[in-house]
Amino acid sequence: MSIKFRLREILDKKDMTQRELSRLTGLRPSTINHLCSERVDRVYLETLELICKALDINVNELIEIK
């Protein structure tokens, strides 16, 4: 099983920058940058909730399980 965090794709689709998402969520820009990388190995549930609310998406849109 492989898990993919799709934040970069979603930001591109919504034409939103990492900095904008950082401002909307209150998360540090470095955190958003890390979550946009392909090396994400863990995410706090609170962080998932903040991102999903800011982007108006469900968690199943953010995380892809193959």
CHARMM-style PDB file with segment names, atoms N, HN, CA, C and O in Angstrom:
ATOM      1  N   MET     1       0.851  -1.172   0.000  1.00  0.00      PROA
ATOM      2  CA  MET     1       0.000   0.000   0.000  1.00  0.00      PROA
ATOM      3  C   MET     1       0.896   1.232   0.000  1.00  0.00      PROA
ATOM      4  O   MET     1       1.900   1.288   0.709  1.00  0.00      PROA
ATOM      5  N   SER     2       0.519   2.206  -0.797  1.00  0.00      PROA
ATOM      6  HN  SER     2      -0.297   2.161  -1.373  1.00  0.00      PROA
ATOM      7  CA  SER     2       1.264   3.452  -0.866  1.00  0.00      PROA
ATOM      8  C   SER     2       0.305   4.616  -0.589  1.00  0.00      PROA
ATOM      9  O   SER     2      -0.838   4.619  -1.046  1.00  0.00      PROA
ATOM     10  N   ILE     3       0.790   5.594   0.161  1.00  0.00      PROA
ATOM     11  HN  ILE     3       1.719   5.592   0.532  1.00  0.00      PROA
ATOM     12  CA  ILE     3      -0.027   6.750   0.534  1.00  0.00      PROA
ATOM     13  C   ILE     3       0.623   8.002  -0.045  1.00  0.00      PROA
ATOM     14  O   ILE     3       1.821   8.227   0.124  1.00  0.00      PROA
ATOM     15  N   LYS     4      -0.168   8.798  -0.717  1.00  0.00      PROA
ATOM     16  HN  LYS     4      -1.142   8.615  -0.854  1.00  0.00      PROA
ATOM     17  CA  LYS     4       0.334  10.025  -1.336  1.00  0.00      PROA
ATOM     18  C   LYS     4      -0.413  11.223  -0.761  1.00  0.00      PROA
ATOM     19  O   LYS     4      -1.643  11.233  -0.699  1.00  0.00      PROA
ATOM     20  N   PHE     5       0.344  12.225  -0.343  1.00  0.00      PROA
ATOM     21  HN  PHE     5       1.343  12.217  -0.393  1.00  0.00      PROA
ATOM     22  CA  PHE     5      -0.224  13.469   0.170  1.00  0.00      PROA
ATOM     23  C   PHE     5      -0.299  14.429  -1.008  1.00  0.00      PROA
ATOM     24  O   PHE     5       0.740  14.792  -1.559  1.00  0.00      PROA
ATOM     25  N   ARG     6      -1.479  14.849  -1.409  1.00  0.00      PROA
ATOM     26  HN  ARG     6      -2.323  14.555  -0.961  1.00  0.00      PROA
ATOM     27  CA  ARG     6      -1.708  15.572  -2.659  1.00  0.00      PROA
ATOM     28  C   ARG     6      -1.779  17.093  -2.504  1.00  0.00      PROA
ATOM     29  O   ARG     6      -2.413  17.751  -3.329  1.00  0.00      PROA
ATOM     30  N   LEU     7      -1.164  17.662  -1.497  1.00  0.00      PROA
ATOM     31  HN  LEU     7      -0.649  17.127  -0.827  1.00  0.00      PROA
ATOM     32  CA  LEU     7      -1.311  19.093  -1.236  1.00  0.00      PROA
ATOM     33  C   LEU     7      -0.818  19.948  -2.401  1.00  0.00      PROA
ATOM     34  O   LEU     7      -1.501  20.894  -2.794  1.00  0.00      PROA
ATOM     35  N   ARG     8       0.339  19.642  -2.957  1.00  0.00      PROA
ATOM     36  HN  ARG     8       0.894  18.874  -2.638  1.00  0.00      PROA
ATOM     37  CA  ARG     8       0.870  20.443  -4.066  1.00  0.00      PROA
ATOM     38  C   ARG     8      -0.112  20.467  -5.240  1.00  0.00      PROA
ATOM     39  O   ARG     8      -0.363  21.524  -5.818  1.00  0.00      PROA
ATOM     40  N   GLU     9      -0.664  19.313  -5.589  1.00  0.00      PROA
ATOM     41  HN  GLU     9      -0.461  18.454  -5.120  1.00  0.00      PROA
ATOM     42  CA  GLU     9      -1.623  19.231  -6.695  1.00  0.00      PROA
ATOM     43  C   GLU     9      -2.860  20.079  -6.423  1.00  0.00      PROA
ATOM     44  O   GLU     9      -3.349  20.779  -7.310  1.00  0.00      PROA
ATOM     45  N   ILE    10      -3.358  20.015  -5.204  1.00  0.00      PROA
ATOM     46  HN  ILE    10      -2.961  19.446  -4.483  1.00  0.00      PROA
ATOM     47  CA  ILE    10      -4.570  20.755  -4.848  1.00  0.00      PROA
ATOM     48  C   ILE    10      -4.304  22.256  -4.871  1.00  0.00      PROA
ATOM     49  O   ILE    10      -5.138  23.022  -5.354  1.00  0.00      PROA
ATOM     50  N   LEU    11      -3.169  22.680  -4.362  1.00  0.00      PROA
ATOM     51  HN  LEU    11      -2.492  22.057  -3.969  1.00  0.00      PROA
ATOM     52  CA  LEU    11      -2.831  24.104  -4.400  1.00  0.00      PROA
ATOM     53  C   LEU    11      -2.728  24.585  -5.840  1.00  0.00      PROA
ATOM     54  O   LEU    11      -3.223  25.665  -6.161  1.00  0.00      PROA
ATOM     55  N   ASP    12      -2.099  23.809  -6.712  1.00  0.00      PROA
ATOM     56  HN  ASP    12      -1.697  22.932  -6.452  1.00  0.00      PROA
ATOM     57  CA  ASP    12      -2.001  24.176  -8.131  1.00  0.00      PROA
ATOM     58  C   ASP    12      -3.387  24.287  -8.756  1.00  0.00      PROA
ATOM     59  O   ASP    12      -3.677  25.237  -9.483  1.00  0.00      PROA
ATOM     60  N   LYS    13      -4.231  23.318  -8.467  1.00  0.00      PROA
ATOM     61  HN  LYS    13      -3.996  22.546  -7.876  1.00  0.00      PROA
ATOM     62  CA  LYS    13      -5.589  23.302  -9.025  1.00  0.00      PROA
ATOM     63  C   LYS    13      -6.397  24.520  -8.567  1.00  0.00      PROA
ATOM     64  O   LYS    13      -7.183  25.076  -9.334  1.00  0.00      PROA
ATOM     65  N   LYS    14      -6.196  24.927  -7.311  1.00  0.00      PROA
ATOM     66  HN  LYS    14      -5.557  24.475  -6.688  1.00  0.00      PROA
ATOM     67  CA  LYS    14      -6.935  26.064  -6.756  1.00  0.00      PROA
ATOM     68  C   LYS    14      -6.210  27.389  -6.999  1.00  0.00      PROA
ATOM     69  O   LYS    14      -6.656  28.443  -6.545  1.00  0.00      PROA
ATOM     70  N   ASP    15      -5.092  27.324  -7.718  1.00  0.00      PROA
ATOM     71  HN  ASP    15      -4.730  26.468  -8.087  1.00  0.00      PROA
ATOM     72  CA  ASP    15      -4.287  28.509  -8.019  1.00  0.00      PROA
ATOM     73  C   ASP    15      -3.944  29.284  -6.740  1.00  0.00      PROA
ATOM     74  O   ASP    15      -4.106  30.502  -6.674  1.00  0.00      PROA
ATOM     75  N   MET    16      -3.470  28.554  -5.733  1.00  0.00      PROA
ATOM     76  HN  MET    16      -3.339  27.564  -5.786  1.00  0.00      PROA
ATOM     77  CA  MET    16      -3.133  29.117  -4.430  1.00  0.00      PROA
ATOM     78  C   MET    16      -1.662  28.854  -4.132  1.00  0.00      PROA
ATOM     79  O   MET    16      -1.139  27.787  -4.451  1.00  0.00      PROA
ATOM     80  N   THR    17      -1.010  29.813  -3.531  1.00  0.00      PROA
ATOM     81  HN  THR    17      -1.435  30.680  -3.272  1.00  0.00      PROA
ATOM     82  CA  THR    17       0.397  29.633  -3.168  1.00  0.00      PROA
ATOM     83  C   THR    17       0.507  28.989  -1.786  1.00  0.00      PROA
ATOM     84  O   THR    17      -0.441  28.981  -1.000  1.00  0.00      PROA
ATOM     85  N   GLN    18       1.681  28.458  -1.523  1.00  0.00      PROA
ATOM     86  HN  GLN    18       2.451  28.464  -2.161  1.00  0.00      PROA
ATOM     87  CA  GLN    18       1.951  27.903  -0.205  1.00  0.00      PROA
ATOM     88  C   GLN    18       1.853  28.994   0.850  1.00  0.00      PROA
ATOM     89  O   GLN    18       1.365  28.751   1.954  1.00  0.00      PROA
ATOM     90  N   ARG    19       2.311  30.190   0.518  1.00  0.00      PROA
ATOM     91  HN  ARG    19       2.707  30.388  -0.379  1.00  0.00      PROA
ATOM     92  CA  ARG    19       2.275  31.309   1.462  1.00  0.00      PROA
ATOM     93  C   ARG    19       0.834  31.679   1.810  1.00  0.00      PROA
ATOM     94  O   ARG    19       0.532  31.977   2.966  1.00  0.00      PROA
ATOM     95  N   GLU    20      -0.052  31.661   0.821  1.00  0.00      PROA
ATOM     96  HN  GLU    20       0.194  31.419  -0.117  1.00  0.00      PROA
ATOM     97  CA  GLU    20      -1.467  31.956   1.086  1.00  0.00      PROA
ATOM     98  C   GLU    20      -2.062  30.916   2.036  1.00  0.00      PROA
ATOM     99  O   GLU    20      -2.786  31.258   2.971  1.00  0.00      PROA
ATOM    100  N   LEU    21      -1.748  29.655   1.787  1.00  0.00      PROA
ATOM    101  HN  LEU    21      -1.160  29.378   1.028  1.00  0.00      PROA
ATOM    102  CA  LEU    21      -2.260  28.594   2.652  1.00  0.00      PROA
ATOM    103  C   LEU    21      -1.707  28.744   4.062  1.00  0.00      PROA
ATOM    104  O   LEU    21      -2.422  28.527   5.041  1.00  0.00      PROA
ATOM    105  N   SER    22      -0.457  29.109   4.163  1.00  0.00      PROA
ATOM    106  HN  SER    22       0.124  29.285   3.368  1.00  0.00      PROA
ATOM    107  CA  SER    22       0.155  29.338   5.470  1.00  0.00      PROA
ATOM    108  C   SER    22      -0.590  30.433   6.232  1.00  0.00      PROA
ATOM    109  O   SER    22      -0.875  30.299   7.422  1.00  0.00      PROA
ATOM    110  N   ARG    23      -0.895  31.506   5.528  1.00  0.00      PROA
ATOM    111  HN  ARG    23      -0.663  31.615   4.561  1.00  0.00      PROA
ATOM    112  CA  ARG    23      -1.614  32.625   6.153  1.00  0.00      PROA
ATOM    113  C   ARG    23      -3.031  32.205   6.584  1.00  0.00      PROA
ATOM    114  O   ARG    23      -3.490  32.579   7.663  1.00  0.00      PROA
ATOM    115  N   LEU    24      -3.709  31.435   5.740  1.00  0.00      PROA
ATOM    116  HN  LEU    24      -3.336  31.131   4.864  1.00  0.00      PROA
ATOM    117  CA  LEU    24      -5.077  31.007   6.051  1.00  0.00      PROA
ATOM    118  C   LEU    24      -5.140  30.026   7.218  1.00  0.00      PROA
ATOM    119  O   LEU    24      -6.097  30.039   7.993  1.00  0.00      PROA
ATOM    120  N   THR    25      -4.132  29.185   7.342  1.00  0.00      PROA
ATOM    121  HN  THR    25      -3.355  29.174   6.713  1.00  0.00      PROA
ATOM    122  CA  THR    25      -4.155  28.137   8.361  1.00  0.00      PROA
ATOM    123  C   THR    25      -3.435  28.525   9.645  1.00  0.00      PROA
ATOM    124  O   THR    25      -3.711  27.968  10.707  1.00  0.00      PROA
ATOM    125  N   GLY    26      -2.511  29.483   9.549  1.00  0.00      PROA
ATOM    126  HN  GLY    26      -2.288  29.936   8.686  1.00  0.00      PROA
ATOM    127  CA  GLY    26      -1.687  29.818  10.704  1.00  0.00      PROA
ATOM    128  C   GLY    26      -0.500  28.879  10.866  1.00  0.00      PROA
ATOM    129  O   GLY    26       0.234  28.964  11.851  1.00  0.00      PROA
ATOM    130  N   LEU    27      -0.311  27.979   9.895  1.00  0.00      PROA
ATOM    131  HN  LEU    27      -0.908  27.910   9.095  1.00  0.00      PROA
ATOM    132  CA  LEU    27       0.835  27.065   9.922  1.00  0.00      PROA
ATOM    133  C   LEU    27       2.060  27.781   9.360  1.00  0.00      PROA
ATOM    134  O   LEU    27       1.939  28.665   8.511  1.00  0.00      PROA
ATOM    135  N   ARG    28       3.236  27.393   9.839  1.00  0.00      PROA
ATOM    136  HN  ARG    28       3.334  26.675  10.528  1.00  0.00      PROA
ATOM    137  CA  ARG    28       4.468  28.016   9.356  1.00  0.00      PROA
ATOM    138  C   ARG    28       4.679  27.690   7.876  1.00  0.00      PROA
ATOM    139  O   ARG    28       4.343  26.593   7.428  1.00  0.00      PROA
ATOM    140  N   PRO    29       5.232  28.633   7.119  1.00  0.00      PROA
ATOM    141  CA  PRO    29       5.512  28.358   5.703  1.00  0.00      PROA
ATOM    142  C   PRO    29       6.392  27.123   5.509  1.00  0.00      PROA
ATOM    143  O   PRO    29       6.217  26.392   4.534  1.00  0.00      PROA
ATOM    144  N   SER    30       7.325  26.883   6.414  1.00  0.00      PROA
ATOM    145  HN  SER    30       7.467  27.477   7.206  1.00  0.00      PROA
ATOM    146  CA  SER    30       8.189  25.703   6.290  1.00  0.00      PROA
ATOM    147  C   SER    30       7.390  24.410   6.449  1.00  0.00      PROA
ATOM    148  O   SER    30       7.723  23.396   5.836  1.00  0.00      PROA
ATOM    149  N   THR    31       6.352  24.441   7.257  1.00  0.00      PROA
ATOM    150  HN  THR    31       6.081  25.264   7.755  1.00  0.00      PROA
ATOM    151  CA  THR    31       5.485  23.261   7.422  1.00  0.00      PROA
ATOM    152  C   THR    31       4.730  22.984   6.133  1.00  0.00      PROA
ATOM    153  O   THR    31       4.666  21.842   5.677  1.00  0.00      PROA
ATOM    154  N   ILE    32       4.164  24.019   5.550  1.00  0.00      PROA
ATOM    155  HN  ILE    32       4.216  24.947   5.919  1.00  0.00      PROA
ATOM    156  CA  ILE    32       3.435  23.870   4.286  1.00  0.00      PROA
ATOM    157  C   ILE    32       4.386  23.376   3.198  1.00  0.00      PROA
ATOM    158  O   ILE    32       4.036  22.490   2.418  1.00  0.00      PROA
ATOM    159  N   ASN    33       5.585  23.948   3.148  1.00  0.00      PROA
ATOM    160  HN  ASN    33       5.870  24.668   3.781  1.00  0.00      PROA
ATOM    161  CA  ASN    33       6.574  23.543   2.163  1.00  0.00      PROA
ATOM    162  C   ASN    33       6.892  22.057   2.308  1.00  0.00      PROA
ATOM    163  O   ASN    33       6.953  21.336   1.312  1.00  0.00      PROA
ATOM    164  N   HSD    34       7.094  21.598   3.532  1.00  0.00      PROA
ATOM    165  HN  HSD    34       7.045  22.183   4.341  1.00  0.00      PROA
ATOM    166  CA  HSD    34       7.381  20.181   3.768  1.00  0.00      PROA
ATOM    167  C   HSD    34       6.214  19.304   3.310  1.00  0.00      PROA
ATOM    168  O   HSD    34       6.425  18.250   2.711  1.00  0.00      PROA
ATOM    169  N   LEU    35       4.993  19.738   3.590  1.00  0.00      PROA
ATOM    170  HN  LEU    35       4.822  20.594   4.077  1.00  0.00      PROA
ATOM    171  CA  LEU    35       3.820  18.953   3.217  1.00  0.00      PROA
ATOM    172  C   LEU    35       3.613  18.905   1.707  1.00  0.00      PROA
ATOM    173  O   LEU    35       2.922  18.019   1.202  1.00  0.00      PROA
ATOM    174  N   CYS    36       4.202  19.845   0.991  1.00  0.00      PROA
ATOM    175  HN  CYS    36       4.763  20.564   1.401  1.00  0.00      PROA
ATOM    176  CA  CYS    36       4.122  19.846  -0.472  1.00  0.00      PROA
ATOM    177  C   CYS    36       5.212  18.982  -1.098  1.00  0.00      PROA
ATOM    178  O   CYS    36       5.181  18.715  -2.299  1.00  0.00      PROA
ATOM    179  N   SER    37       6.160  18.551  -0.302  1.00  0.00      PROA
ATOM    180  HN  SER    37       6.186  18.768   0.674  1.00  0.00      PROA
ATOM    181  CA  SER    37       7.245  17.715  -0.823  1.00  0.00      PROA
ATOM    182  C   SER    37       6.779  16.271  -0.926  1.00  0.00      PROA
ATOM    183  O   SER    37       5.702  15.917  -0.448  1.00  0.00      PROA
ATOM    184  N   GLU    38       7.596  15.451  -1.550  1.00  0.00      PROA
ATOM    185  HN  GLU    38       8.471  15.738  -1.939  1.00  0.00      PROA
ATOM    186  CA  GLU    38       7.252  14.037  -1.684  1.00  0.00      PROA
ATOM    187  C   GLU    38       7.806  13.214  -0.527  1.00  0.00      PROA
ATOM    188  O   GLU    38       7.764  11.984  -0.570  1.00  0.00      PROA
ATOM    189  N   ARG    39       8.322  13.872   0.499  1.00  0.00      PROA
ATOM    190  HN  ARG    39       8.356  14.871   0.534  1.00  0.00      PROA
ATOM    191  CA  ARG    39       8.932  13.157   1.619  1.00  0.00      PROA
ATOM    192  C   ARG    39       8.064  13.178   2.878  1.00  0.00      PROA
ATOM    193  O   ARG    39       8.572  12.936   3.974  1.00  0.00      PROA
ATOM    194  N   VAL    40       6.786  13.457   2.744  1.00  0.00      PROA
ATOM    195  HN  VAL    40       6.374  13.653   1.854  1.00  0.00      PROA
ATOM    196  CA  VAL    40       5.899  13.512   3.900  1.00  0.00      PROA
ATOM    197  C   VAL    40       5.751  12.109   4.475  1.00  0.00      PROA
ATOM    198  O   VAL    40       5.355  11.179   3.773  1.00  0.00      PROA
ATOM    199  N   ASP    41       6.073  11.965   5.762  1.00  0.00      PROA
ATOM    200  HN  ASP    41       6.395  12.721   6.332  1.00  0.00      PROA
ATOM    201  CA  ASP    41       5.931  10.653   6.383  1.00  0.00      PROA
ATOM    202  C   ASP    41       5.003  10.671   7.587  1.00  0.00      PROA
ATOM    203  O   ASP    41       4.650   9.617   8.116  1.00  0.00      PROA
ATOM    204  N   ARG    42       4.599  11.879   8.028  1.00  0.00      PROA
ATOM    205  HN  ARG    42       4.885  12.735   7.598  1.00  0.00      PROA
ATOM    206  CA  ARG    42       3.617  11.975   9.115  1.00  0.00      PROA
ATOM    207  C   ARG    42       3.009  13.376   9.116  1.00  0.00      PROA
ATOM    208  O   ARG    42       3.641  14.362   8.736  1.00  0.00      PROA
ATOM    209  N   VAL    43       1.761  13.417   9.556  1.00  0.00      PROA
ATOM    210  HN  VAL    43       1.247  12.617   9.864  1.00  0.00      PROA
ATOM    211  CA  VAL    43       1.029  14.684   9.622  1.00  0.00      PROA
ATOM    212  C   VAL    43       0.133  14.637  10.847  1.00  0.00      PROA
ATOM    213  O   VAL    43      -0.544  13.637  11.085  1.00  0.00      PROA
ATOM    214  N   TYR    44       0.125  15.704  11.620  1.00  0.00      PROA
ATOM    215  HN  TYR    44       0.676  16.516  11.427  1.00  0.00      PROA
ATOM    216  CA  TYR    44      -0.782  15.785  12.769  1.00  0.00      PROA
ATOM    217  C   TYR    44      -2.218  15.913  12.275  1.00  0.00      PROA
ATOM    218  O   TYR    44      -2.476  16.568  11.265  1.00  0.00      PROA
ATOM    219  N   LEU    45      -3.148  15.290  12.983  1.00  0.00      PROA
ATOM    220  HN  LEU    45      -2.939  14.758  13.803  1.00  0.00      PROA
ATOM    221  CA  LEU    45      -4.558  15.379  12.620  1.00  0.00      PROA
ATOM    222  C   LEU    45      -5.050  16.819  12.642  1.00  0.00      PROA
ATOM    223  O   LEU    45      -5.852  17.211  11.795  1.00  0.00      PROA
ATOM    224  N   GLU    46      -4.584  17.603  13.592  1.00  0.00      PROA
ATOM    225  HN  GLU    46      -3.933  17.284  14.280  1.00  0.00      PROA
ATOM    226  CA  GLU    46      -4.973  19.013  13.667  1.00  0.00      PROA
ATOM    227  C   GLU    46      -4.516  19.761  12.405  1.00  0.00      PROA
ATOM    228  O   GLU    46      -5.231  20.626  11.900  1.00  0.00      PROA
ATOM    229  N   THR    47      -3.345  19.430  11.912  1.00  0.00      PROA
ATOM    230  HN  THR    47      -2.763  18.727  12.323  1.00  0.00      PROA
ATOM    231  CA  THR    47      -2.836  20.048  10.689  1.00  0.00      PROA
ATOM    232  C   THR    47      -3.710  19.677   9.502  1.00  0.00      PROA
ATOM    233  O   THR    47      -4.043  20.532   8.681  1.00  0.00      PROA
ATOM    234  N   LEU    48      -4.085  18.399   9.410  1.00  0.00      PROA
ATOM    235  HN  LEU    48      -3.815  17.705  10.078  1.00  0.00      PROA
ATOM    236  CA  LEU    48      -4.994  17.960   8.347  1.00  0.00      PROA
ATOM    237  C   LEU    48      -6.300  18.742   8.391  1.00  0.00      PROA
ATOM    238  O   LEU    48      -6.801  19.197   7.363  1.00  0.00      PROA
ATOM    239  N   GLU    49      -6.839  18.892   9.584  1.00  0.00      PROA
ATOM    240  HN  GLU    49      -6.432  18.523  10.420  1.00  0.00      PROA
ATOM    241  CA  GLU    49      -8.105  19.604   9.747  1.00  0.00      PROA
ATOM    242  C   GLU    49      -7.984  21.060   9.300  1.00  0.00      PROA
ATOM    243  O   GLU    49      -8.858  21.565   8.596  1.00  0.00      PROA
ATOM    244  N   LEU    50      -6.914  21.734   9.702  1.00  0.00      PROA
ATOM    245  HN  LEU    50      -6.204  21.324  10.274  1.00  0.00      PROA
ATOM    246  CA  LEU    50      -6.703  23.134   9.308  1.00  0.00      PROA
ATOM    247  C   LEU    50      -6.603  23.276   7.795  1.00  0.00      PROA
ATOM    248  O   LEU    50      -7.203  24.178   7.210  1.00  0.00      PROA
ATOM    249  N   ILE    51      -5.851  22.392   7.167  1.00  0.00      PROA
ATOM    250  HN  ILE    51      -5.364  21.659   7.641  1.00  0.00      PROA
ATOM    251  CA  ILE    51      -5.668  22.454   5.716  1.00  0.00      PROA
ATOM    252  C   ILE    51      -6.977  22.177   4.997  1.00  0.00      PROA
ATOM    253  O   ILE    51      -7.334  22.889   4.058  1.00  0.00      PROA
ATOM    254  N   CYS    52      -7.693  21.153   5.429  1.00  0.00      PROA
ATOM    255  HN  CYS    52      -7.403  20.575   6.191  1.00  0.00      PROA
ATOM    256  CA  CYS    52      -8.967  20.815   4.784  1.00  0.00      PROA
ATOM    257  C   CYS    52      -9.983  21.943   4.909  1.00  0.00      PROA
ATOM    258  O   CYS    52     -10.703  22.237   3.955  1.00  0.00      PROA
ATOM    259  N   LYS    53     -10.048  22.569   6.062  1.00  0.00      PROA
ATOM    260  HN  LYS    53      -9.463  22.331   6.838  1.00  0.00      PROA
ATOM    261  CA  LYS    53     -10.980  23.693   6.244  1.00  0.00      PROA
ATOM    262  C   LYS    53     -10.588  24.868   5.361  1.00  0.00      PROA
ATOM    263  O   LYS    53     -11.449  25.477   4.725  1.00  0.00      PROA
ATOM    264  N   ALA    54      -9.304  25.193   5.313  1.00  0.00      PROA
ATOM    265  HN  ALA    54      -8.605  24.699   5.829  1.00  0.00      PROA
ATOM    266  CA  ALA    54      -8.841  26.335   4.522  1.00  0.00      PROA
ATOM    267  C   ALA    54      -9.070  26.115   3.023  1.00  0.00      PROA
ATOM    268  O   ALA    54      -9.379  27.056   2.293  1.00  0.00      PROA
ATOM    269  N   LEU    55      -8.916  24.873   2.575  1.00  0.00      PROA
ATOM    270  HN  LEU    55      -8.665  24.108   3.168  1.00  0.00      PROA
ATOM    271  CA  LEU    55      -9.077  24.563   1.152  1.00  0.00      PROA
ATOM    272  C   LEU    55     -10.485  24.117   0.796  1.00  0.00      PROA
ATOM    273  O   LEU    55     -10.793  23.905  -0.377  1.00  0.00      PROA
ATOM    274  N   ASP    56     -11.340  23.973   1.801  1.00  0.00      PROA
ATOM    275  HN  ASP    56     -11.090  24.144   2.754  1.00  0.00      PROA
ATOM    276  CA  ASP    56     -12.717  23.513   1.615  1.00  0.00      PROA
ATOM    277  C   ASP    56     -12.751  22.168   0.879  1.00  0.00      PROA
ATOM    278  O   ASP    56     -13.428  22.006  -0.137  1.00  0.00      PROA
ATOM    279  N   ILE    57     -11.992  21.207   1.434  1.00  0.00      PROA
ATOM    280  HN  ILE    57     -11.443  21.338   2.259  1.00  0.00      PROA
ATOM    281  CA  ILE    57     -11.934  19.864   0.861  1.00  0.00      PROA
ATOM    282  C   ILE    57     -12.095  18.835   1.980  1.00  0.00      PROA
ATOM    283  O   ILE    57     -12.015  19.171   3.162  1.00  0.00      PROA
ATOM    284  N   ASN    58     -12.321  17.589   1.597  1.00  0.00      PROA
ATOM    285  HN  ASN    58     -12.386  17.317   0.637  1.00  0.00      PROA
ATOM    286  CA  ASN    58     -12.363  16.477   2.543  1.00  0.00      PROA
ATOM    287  C   ASN    58     -10.984  15.856   2.627  1.00  0.00      PROA
ATOM    288  O   ASN    58     -10.186  15.978   1.698  1.00  0.00      PROA
ATOM    289  N   VAL    59     -10.702  15.200   3.718  1.00  0.00      PROA
ATOM    290  HN  VAL    59     -11.350  15.101   4.473  1.00  0.00      PROA
ATOM    291  CA  VAL    59      -9.396  14.576   3.908  1.00  0.00      PROA
ATOM    292  C   VAL    59      -9.124  13.517   2.836  1.00  0.00      PROA
ATOM    293  O   VAL    59      -7.971  13.301   2.462  1.00  0.00      PROA
ATOM    294  N   ASN    60     -10.170  12.858   2.342  1.00  0.00      PROA
ATOM    295  HN  ASN    60     -11.106  13.033   2.646  1.00  0.00      PROA
ATOM    296  CA  ASN    60      -9.962  11.836   1.311  1.00  0.00      PROA
ATOM    297  C   ASN    60      -9.536  12.438  -0.025  1.00  0.00      PROA
ATOM    298  O   ASN    60      -9.038  11.716  -0.889  1.00  0.00      PROA
ATOM    299  N   GLU    61      -9.722  13.748  -0.212  1.00  0.00      PROA
ATOM    300  HN  GLU    61     -10.126  14.334   0.490  1.00  0.00      PROA
ATOM    301  CA  GLU    61      -9.213  14.425  -1.407  1.00  0.00      PROA
ATOM    302  C   GLU    61      -7.733  14.763  -1.238  1.00  0.00      PROA
ATOM    303  O   GLU    61      -7.000  14.878  -2.220  1.00  0.00      PROA
ATOM    304  N   LEU    62      -7.308  14.919  -0.011  1.00  0.00      PROA
ATOM    305  HN  LEU    62      -7.903  14.825   0.787  1.00  0.00      PROA
ATOM    306  CA  LEU    62      -5.930  15.315   0.297  1.00  0.00      PROA
ATOM    307  C   LEU    62      -4.993  14.121   0.349  1.00  0.00      PROA
ATOM    308  O   LEU    62      -3.818  14.239   0.003  1.00  0.00      PROA
ATOM    309  N   ILE    63      -5.502  12.972   0.778  1.00  0.00      PROA
ATOM    310  HN  ILE    63      -6.457  12.877   1.059  1.00  0.00      PROA
ATOM    311  CA  ILE    63      -4.674  11.779   0.914  1.00  0.00      PROA
ATOM    312  C   ILE    63      -5.162  10.716  -0.059  1.00  0.00      PROA
ATOM    313  O   ILE    63      -6.338  10.353  -0.069  1.00  0.00      PROA
ATOM    314  N   GLU    64      -4.243  10.228  -0.873  1.00  0.00      PROA
ATOM    315  HN  GLU    64      -3.288  10.523  -0.865  1.00  0.00      PROA
ATOM    316  CA  GLU    64      -4.577   9.188  -1.848  1.00  0.00      PROA
ATOM    317  C   GLU    64      -3.900   7.890  -1.399  1.00  0.00      PROA
ATOM    318  O   GLU    64      -2.700   7.868  -1.123  1.00  0.00      PROA
ATOM    319  N   ILE    65      -4.673   6.826  -1.330  1.00  0.00      PROA
ATOM    320  HN  ILE    65      -5.648   6.844  -1.554  1.00  0.00      PROA
ATOM    321  CA  ILE    65      -4.144   5.511  -0.965  1.00  0.00      PROA
ATOM    322  C   ILE    65      -4.202   4.613  -2.186  1.00  0.00      PROA
ATOM    323  O   ILE    65      -5.256   4.412  -2.790  1.00  0.00      PROA
ATOM    324  N   LYS    66      -3.051   4.085  -2.527  1.00  0.00      PROA
ATOM    325  HN  LYS    66      -2.195   4.249  -2.037  1.00  0.00      PROA
ATOM    326  CA  LYS    66      -2.972   3.219  -3.723  1.00  0.00      PROA
ATOM    327  C   LYS    66      -2.782   1.788  -3.297  1.00  0.00      PROA
ATOM    328  OT1 LYS    66      -2.692   0.898  -4.143  1.00  0.00      PROA
TER     329      LYS     66
END
